Amino acid sequence: MHIKSIPMWTGTGDNYSYLIIDDKTKDAMIVDPAHPPEVLPVLEKEVSENGINLKAIINTHHHRDHAGGNGGILVKYPHLQVLGGKDCEGVTRELADQESFKIGEGITVKSLHTPCHTQDSICYYVEDSGDKAAFTGDTLFIAGCGRFFEGTAQEMHKALNSTLGSLPDETKVYPGHEYTKSNLRFGKSVLCSPAIQSLEKFCEKNAETQGRFTIGDEKKHNIFMRVDATTQDPVIQEKTGETDPVGVMKKLREMKNNFK
């Protein structure tokens, strides 16, 4: 499995699209190609120079900065399937929770419904010969999580700490945005732990953090994944004034929304 990150800095400012390629068959799918002017040159080069067989678009949710580029990609590659939730632009296959499909011969992808940011939010757990990755859209960011636009703290708690938190710790995280530095500033204001300090040092030297950290890392430096009874820090309880995991999650998101 080869994962190619496509930063879309000019189109949306801080989004990532990802190309997932099966090394053996060269079959490939593109995740959230929101800005075709930046994505299409990469796809065209991969097709012409490396011989990839582009099969589908995968969407994490319907927001324009994730699924809004589907139409532009389909103009160039009209044969592609569009996999995602029911509200994604041009969707041809709505994915059920826990539904699995293949990319080529070696890559297995599992659809994980994670409603909250939007009700059609889907994360994707990808495995190939021991390599594990999660494409988390706007549900899980490095050291943060998405806004609760269409959902509740209960839903985000389940999405982060049950659904994604149950993935193998070595699973690499590929989020939809590069928000790590701003997430860190908020995280430090709540809990200045060694794990958060270590991530801060990484960010001082690196502009991009996608695929560099794992679910296991997030359980250490992401305060939104430290709200349940086994991982909750007394400092987080003190700062939020809450002890129930859902109450802590709700308060943390409120604090993040108003953080400057």
Buried (B, 14 or more C-beta within 10 A) or exposed (E): BBBBBBBBEEBBEEBBBBBBBBBEBBBBBBBBBBBBEBBBEBBEEBBEEEEBEBBBBBBBBBBEBBBBBBEBBBEBBEEBBBBBBEBBBBBEEBBEEEBEBBBBEBBEBBBBBBBBBBBBBBBBBBBBEEBBBBBBBBBBBBBBBBBBEBBBBBBBBBBBBEBBBEBEEEBBBBBBBBBBBBBBEBBBEBBEBEBBEEBBEBBEEEEEBBBBBBBEBBBBBBBBBBBBEEBBBEBBBEBBEBBBBBBBBBBBBEBBEEEE
